[in-house]
Amino acid sequence: MSKIQDVKELVETGKSKMIGLAVQEALDAGGQPAEILQAMVDSMSVVGDKFSAGDIFVPEMLIAAKAMSKGVDVIRPLMAGDTSASLGTCVIGTVAGDLHDIGKNLVSMMIESAGFTMVDLGVDVPAARFVEAAKENEKVTLIACSGLLTTTMPALKEAVQTIKASGLTGCKVIVGGAPVTPEFAAEIGADGYAADAGSAAVKAKELVR
Ligand code: B1M
């Protein structure tokens, strides 16, 4: 079995103690960081499908998420990009009521590698907190809001509208997450939308240049 297949299985079964070594072995065997990352993302889709089918429950989703995060820790240093190109600070967080952070963390990693300094507010971030953080930090050029649940799409809307009403100037807003569409992003007044972490980094650069 390939090393990448091992990584996938360890994420799906939530083996967080073994995953770091398996990711390292996959890298040593010539696997590319982006390829290993994609394999782990695919595993989380399998986990989601099993949850939808009623084959697993929230605790299993949680341990799979923990394993994925440990695997990403091994990849993260390898994804560092051109940090000399300072594009300002990006405030990022998952919106109020939403505890999903893996996608947000990947987006953060990719935006950082595009040349931003990141301020990560974590999960369950109230709309006003994005504004506070943008005011507290130097040179905030971008606010990135993630939402993973259809039930937290209104919180995404509230976050964008609160930011837009706050009078912050020179600061763009990008949104994304599985239930978010480009149409929804435009409807709620976001400046940008991205479907995945790679395109979030491309869009982030485009928005501030
Ligand atoms: Co949750 N969960 N979960 N969950 N969970 C989903 C999202 C779900 C699709 C599972 C399913 O039913 N198949 C479903 C949502 C259904 C819906 O609303 N449409 C769901 C549900 C229902 C729930 C609960 C309500 C379950 C319950 O309690 N009954 C509950 C809600 C808790 C809450 O948030 N209030 C819940 C809880 C959890 C855990 C805490 C157990 C855990 C999260 C742990 C963690 O994140 N630390 C969890 C997990 C792991 C999942 C799945 C299995 C995996 C999510 C993930 O990490 N994916 C997920 C199923 C799935 O995704 N297929 C599911 C991998 C990640 C890389 O992808 O997050 O999509 P993703 O991020 C992508 C893109 O979306 C995009 O780029 C990322 C990377 O390419 N993106 C952006 C994300 N943010 C972006 C921001 C951008 C741009 C792009 O710009 C700013």
Residues whose N, C-alpha, C, O or C-beta is under 5 A from the ligand:
A	BS01	B1M	V41 M44 S45 V47 G48 D49 F51 S52 V58 M61 L62 A65 G97 D98 L99 H100 D101 I102 G103 K104 L106 V107 A144 C145 S146 G147 L148 L149 T150 T151 I174 V175 G176 G177 A178 A194 A195 D196 A197 A200
